[in-house]
Amino acid sequence: MFKLCFFVPESHLEQTKRALFEVGAGRIGDYDCCAWQTLGQGQFRPLDGSQPFLGERGELEVVSEYKVELVCEDGLIARAVEALKAAHPYEEPAYEVYRLEELP
């Protein structure tokens, strides 16, 4: 199993989670659509050559975003990351992938 974490503005929170759930991410045993989310604040500065969804090139942008965490089976992680990138509004979405280990 993997744990996938990503950061997304509230405007695209539900559509991004839905895209991941549709490829099978967020399933734990007999439960699906499992996720944890917390509201926080992110920041970035778009550089020359960027096509920002929010903000202006060269200007620091501070935005309310959700951090979403969910699990994903090994065989689905590549499709999950593709779905995340396709549904996410940012040109370069921030995400993290962690391998999970099962303890005896």
The 8 nearest C-alpha neighbors of each residue, nearest first, counted from 0:
[[1, 72, 73, 99, 71, 98, 70, 2],
 [2, 0, 98, 71, 99, 97, 70, 72],
 [1, 3, 70, 97, 69, 96, 71, 98],
 [2, 4, 96, 69, 68, 95, 70, 1],
 [5, 3, 68, 95, 67, 94, 96, 2],
 [4, 6, 94, 67, 66, 93, 95, 7],
 [5, 7, 66, 65, 93, 64, 67, 94],
 [6, 8, 64, 65, 12, 9, 11, 5],
 [9, 7, 64, 10, 11, 65, 12, 63],
 [8, 10, 12, 11, 64, 7, 65, 63],
 [9, 11, 8, 12, 13, 7, 14, 88],
 [12, 10, 9, 14, 13, 8, 15, 7],
 [13, 11, 9, 15, 14, 10, 7, 8],
 [12, 14, 16, 15, 11, 17, 9, 10],
 [15, 13, 17, 11, 16, 12, 18, 86],
 [14, 16, 86, 18, 17, 13, 12, 87],
 [15, 17, 19, 13, 18, 14, 20, 12],
 [16, 18, 20, 14, 19, 15, 13, 21],
 [19, 17, 21, 15, 16, 20, 82, 14],
 [20, 18, 16, 21, 24, 17, 22, 79],
 [19, 21, 24, 17, 23, 22, 18, 32],
 [20, 22, 18, 19, 23, 17, 24, 16],
 [23, 21, 20, 19, 24, 79, 18, 78],
 [24, 22, 20, 21, 25, 26, 19, 75],
 [25, 23, 71, 20, 19, 26, 22, 70],
 [24, 26, 33, 70, 32, 69, 31, 71],
 [27, 25, 31, 24, 30, 33, 32, 28],
 [26, 28, 30, 29, 31, 25, 33, 70],
 [29, 27, 30, 26, 31, 25, 33, 72],
 [28, 30, 27, 31, 26, 33, 32, 25],
 [31, 29, 27, 28, 26, 33, 32, 25],
 [30, 32, 26, 33, 25, 27, 29, 20],
 [31, 33, 25, 20, 26, 34, 30, 24],
 [34, 32, 25, 31, 26, 69, 30, 27],
 [35, 33, 69, 68, 25, 32, 36, 67],
 [36, 34, 68, 67, 69, 37, 33, 66],
 [35, 37, 67, 66, 65, 68, 34, 38],
 [36, 38, 66, 65, 39, 67, 35, 64],
 [39, 37, 65, 64, 66, 36, 63, 40],
 [40, 38, 64, 63, 65, 37, 41, 66],
 [39, 41, 63, 64, 62, 61, 42, 38],
 [42, 40, 62, 61, 64, 63, 39, 43],
 [41, 43, 61, 60, 62, 40, 59, 44],
 [44, 42, 60, 59, 45, 61, 41, 58],
 [43, 45, 59, 58, 60, 57, 46, 56],
 [44, 46, 56, 57, 49, 51, 43, 55],
 [47, 45, 56, 57, 49, 48, 44, 58],
 [48, 46, 49, 56, 45, 57, 50, 44],
 [47, 49, 46, 50, 45, 56, 51, 57],
 [50, 48, 47, 46, 51, 45, 56, 90],
 [49, 51, 52, 90, 48, 45, 56, 47],
 [52, 50, 53, 49, 54, 45, 90, 89],
 [51, 53, 89, 88, 50, 54, 90, 55],
 [54, 52, 51, 55, 60, 89, 62, 45],
 [53, 55, 60, 51, 56, 52, 58, 45],
 [54, 56, 58, 57, 45, 51, 53, 60],
 [57, 55, 45, 46, 58, 47, 44, 54],
 [56, 58, 46, 45, 44, 55, 59, 47],
 [59, 57, 44, 55, 56, 60, 45, 54],
 [58, 60, 44, 43, 61, 57, 42, 45],
 [59, 61, 43, 42, 54, 44, 58, 62],
 [62, 60, 42, 41, 59, 43, 40, 63],
 [63, 61, 41, 40, 64, 42, 60, 8],
 [64, 62, 40, 39, 8, 41, 38, 65],
 [65, 63, 8, 7, 39, 40, 38, 9],
 [64, 66, 38, 7, 37, 6, 39, 67],
 [65, 67, 6, 37, 36, 5, 38, 64],
 [66, 68, 36, 5, 4, 35, 65, 6],
 [69, 67, 4, 35, 34, 3, 36, 66],
 [70, 68, 34, 25, 3, 2, 33, 35],
 [71, 69, 2, 25, 1, 3, 24, 0],
 [70, 72, 24, 1, 0, 25, 76, 2],
 [71, 73, 0, 75, 74, 1, 76, 70],
 [74, 72, 0, 75, 76, 1, 71, 77],
 [73, 75, 72, 76, 77, 71, 78, 0],
 [74, 76, 78, 72, 73, 77, 79, 71],
 [75, 77, 79, 78, 73, 71, 74, 80],
 [76, 78, 80, 79, 75, 81, 74, 73],
 [79, 77, 81, 75, 76, 80, 82, 22],
 [80, 78, 76, 82, 81, 77, 19, 75],
 [79, 81, 83, 77, 82, 78, 76, 84],
 [80, 82, 78, 84, 79, 83, 85, 77],
 [83, 81, 79, 85, 80, 84, 18, 19],
 [82, 84, 80, 86, 81, 85, 87, 79],
 [83, 85, 81, 87, 82, 86, 80, 92],
 [84, 86, 82, 83, 87, 81, 88, 18],
 [87, 85, 15, 83, 84, 82, 18, 88],
 [86, 88, 84, 89, 85, 83, 15, 92],
 [87, 89, 52, 86, 90, 11, 92, 85],
 [90, 88, 92, 91, 52, 87, 51, 53],
 [89, 91, 92, 51, 88, 50, 52, 49],
 [92, 90, 89, 93, 84, 88, 87, 51],
 [93, 91, 89, 90, 94, 84, 87, 6],
 [92, 94, 5, 6, 91, 95, 7, 4],
 [95, 93, 5, 4, 92, 6, 96, 3],
 [94, 96, 4, 3, 5, 97, 93, 2],
 [95, 97, 3, 2, 4, 1, 98, 94],
 [98, 96, 2, 1, 99, 3, 95, 4],
 [97, 99, 1, 0, 2, 100, 96, 73],
 [100, 98, 1, 0, 97, 2, 101, 70],
 [101, 99, 102, 98, 0, 1, 97, 103],
 [102, 100, 103, 99, 0, 98, 1, 2],
 [101, 103, 100, 99, 0, 98, 1, 2],
 [102, 101, 100, 99, 0, 98, 28, 1]]
